Amino acid sequence: MTTNYENLRKIVTGDITVKYICGNEIRRVSINQTPTHDELCLMIHRLFAHKISNVENIILRYTDEGKDL
């Protein structure tokens, strides 16, 4: 198994793009620092306020390089 150091660098430096999916709507946001769970939820709520009534209704999922959820 090889390590993808480019992805590791992006995570460590915070140079990442986050893809958000809500229903059939997709948004991508570039961020320059690694966000906390609460910051991610707040970003999602701001992007999809018309679809999400409460931050408590947000479920975060992560897909790795191997496409595992």
CORGIZI-V122871 format. One record per backbone hydrogen bond with DSSP energy under -1.0 kcal/mol. CO is the residue of the C=O (numbers start at 0). NH is the residue of the N-H. If there is no record, write none. Layout:
co->[CO/CO]
nh->[NH/NH]
This chain:
co->[2/3/4/5/6/7/8/9/13/15/17/19/21/24/26/28/30/35/36/37/38/39/40/41/42/43/47/47/53/54/63/67]
nh->[4/7/8/9/10/11/12/13/15/30/28/26/24/21/19/17/15/39/40/41/42/43/44/45/46/47/50/51/56/57/66/63]
